Amino acid sequence: MFGEKQQKCLNDLIVDSYGSPEELAKILDLGIEMLFYLEADTFERREVQHVVSALRDISIVLRKRD
């Protein structure tokens, strides 16, 4: 999925900015929840669904242990 260098940079970013993948996953979950309260006609429904799906996928991957 990622190259070795990209994976290290991503891991460093997550740890430095959020403390752990689990903490970032919590923030992403909060972002998903916030999307439910968007004002009507701000974005196309399909666009919002696409973003929610991407956030959910990232959140799931962050919680997986090797």
HELIX and SHEET records of a PDB file:
HELIX    1   1 GLU A    4  TYR A   18  1                                  15    
HELIX    2   2 PRO A   21  LEU A   35  1                                  15    
HELIX    3   3 ARG A   45  ARG A   63  1                                  19    
END                                                                             
